Amino acid sequence: MQLRWVKKNEMVGKCANPVCESSFRYLHKGKLLVIEAQFQTSNPAFPDQQRPIYVWLCETCSRTMTVAKTGGRVHVRGTEDA
């Protein structure tokens, strides 16, 4: 499963699990995770940037899933795969 990249200043709106439809409403329900990501630019005037990506897993999904960065890609995976 692949996460879509979030635009700058975009709010977390739903669970990071693409097959889950849970909406983000409260910080105390689920897990808010921070992943450091490197963004490459094609313009030499703007160097590559590193900035955090905030993702949220709902209470149900956070019991069995996590968010990981592998080879520059951010994805949701089962905790047993860790």
C-alpha positions as CSV (number, residue, x, y, z in Angstrom):
1,M,0.0,0.0,0.0
2,Q,1.3,3.4,-0.9
3,L,0.6,6.7,0.9
4,R,0.0,9.8,-1.2
5,W,2.3,12.7,-0.6
6,V,0.6,15.4,1.4
7,K,0.8,19.0,0.2
8,K,2.6,21.5,2.3
9,N,0.3,22.8,5.2
10,E,-2.3,20.1,4.4
11,M,-4.1,18.8,7.5
12,V,-4.4,15.1,8.3
13,G,-7.9,14.2,7.4
14,K,-8.2,10.4,7.5
15,C,-6.4,7.2,8.5
16,A,-3.1,6.6,6.6
17,N,-4.3,3.1,5.8
18,P,-5.7,3.5,2.2
19,V,-8.4,0.9,2.8
20,C,-9.7,2.5,6.0
21,E,-12.2,5.3,5.9
22,S,-11.9,6.6,9.5
23,S,-11.8,10.4,9.7
24,F,-9.3,12.2,12.0
25,R,-11.2,13.9,14.8
26,Y,-9.2,13.6,18.1
27,L,-5.5,13.3,18.9
28,H,-6.1,10.8,21.7
29,K,-7.7,8.3,19.3
30,G,-5.1,6.5,17.3
31,K,-1.5,7.4,16.6
32,L,-0.1,10.5,15.0
33,L,3.3,9.7,13.5
34,V,6.0,11.9,12.1
35,I,8.2,10.7,9.2
36,E,11.2,12.7,8.0
37,A,11.1,12.9,4.2
38,Q,13.6,14.1,1.6
39,F,12.0,16.1,-1.2
40,Q,13.9,16.4,-4.4
41,T,13.4,19.4,-6.6
42,S,14.2,19.7,-10.3
43,N,15.1,23.4,-10.0
44,P,18.8,23.8,-9.1
45,A,18.0,27.2,-7.5
46,F,16.1,25.3,-4.7
47,P,18.1,22.6,-3.0
48,D,16.5,19.3,-1.8
49,Q,14.6,19.8,1.3
50,Q,13.9,17.6,4.3
51,R,10.7,18.1,6.2
52,P,8.4,16.1,8.4
53,I,5.3,14.3,7.1
54,Y,2.5,13.8,9.6
55,V,0.3,10.8,9.2
56,W,-2.4,9.4,11.5
57,L,-3.5,5.8,12.0
58,C,-6.9,5.3,13.6
59,E,-7.3,3.4,16.8
60,T,-8.2,0.2,15.1
61,C,-5.5,0.3,12.4
62,S,-2.8,1.4,14.9
63,R,-3.2,-1.8,16.8
64,T,-1.9,-3.9,13.9
65,M,-0.2,-1.4,11.5
66,T,2.6,1.2,11.5
67,V,4.0,3.7,8.9
68,A,7.5,3.2,7.7
69,K,9.9,4.7,5.2
70,T,11.8,2.2,3.0
71,G,14.0,3.2,0.2
72,G,12.7,6.7,0.2
73,R,9.0,5.6,0.0
74,V,6.5,6.0,2.9
75,H,4.1,3.1,3.3
76,V,1.7,1.5,5.8
77,R,2.7,-2.0,6.9
78,G,1.6,-4.5,9.5
79,T,3.5,-4.3,12.8
80,E,4.4,-8.0,12.5
81,D,6.4,-7.1,9.3
82,A,8.7,-4.8,11.4
